[in-house]
């Protein structure tokens, strides 16, 4: 992992951006009468994940940041449910569901690790800035 100086360098943010692309690709083939139903709902949920990660990284206080990360995590669960519904409605295949759920699960794991790291900082009352925390997070997660 290279040096982290911005939320854009975070693997969790990059992976959730890829999830947005996957969701848009999948929903292109949903029926036209779903354009204002499940299609827009799942797209909004997908977009909210990297957006809330970015917004959380832009906050001044850890507790504010963590709240946005929790919102992002909630959106991942929402996407998972909506994918299952899309499969139930035969908008996506079993294979598409499986692959995309695996991608969602990967994003959940990354985000949970990121949240845990921020919570430890908050619990230890360490007076570092968000940028310093991102740098430390990058250093602690080098492979």
C-alpha positions, 0 to 999 in steps of 0.5 A, spaced: 500 500 500 502 506 498 502 512 502 495 515 504 494 522 504 487 523 502 481 519 502 482 517 495 488 513 497 484 509 501 483 502 498 476 502 502 474 508 498 477 505 491 473 498 492 466 502 493 467 506 487 468 499 483 462 497 486 458 503 484 460 501 477 458 494 478 451 496 480 450 501 474 452 496 469 447 491 472 442 496 473 442 498 465 439 491 464 433 492 469 426 493 465 425 500 463 419 501 468 424 500 474 427 506 472 424 510 478 423 504 482 429 499 484 434 502 479 434 508 482 434 506 489 440 501 488 444 506 484 443 511 490 445 506 495 451 505 491 453 512 490 452 513 498 458 509 500 464 512 497 460 519 498 459 518 505 467 515 506 469 521 503 465 526 507 467 522 514 474 523 512 472 531 511 470 532 518 473 535 524 471 530 529 472 523 529 465 521 532 462 525 526 467 521 521 465 515 524 458 516 524 458 517 516 462 511 516 456 507 519 452 510 514 456 508 508 456 501 512 448 501 512 448 503 505 452 496 503 447 492 507 441 496 503 445 494 496 445 487 498 438 487 500 436 490 493 441 485 489 437 479 492 430 483 490 433 484 483 435 476 483 428 475 486 425 479 480 429 475 475 433 482 473 439 479 475 442 472 474 444 467 480 452 468 478 451 476 477 448 476 484 454 471 487 459 475 484 456 482 486 455 480 493 462 478 494 464 485 492 459 488 497 462 483 502 469 485 501 467 492 501 464 491 508 470 488 511 474 493 508 469 498 511 469 495 518 476 495 519 477 502 517 471 504 522 475 499 528 481 503 526 477 510 527 474 507 533 480 505 537 483 512 536 476 515 539 477 511 545 484 512 546 482 520 546 488 521 541 488 528 539 490 527 532 487 530 525 484 526 520 489 527 515 494 524 521 490 518 522 489 517 515 497 517 514 497 512 520 492 508 517 496 507 511 502 505 515 499 500 519 495 496 513 501 496 509 502 489 506 
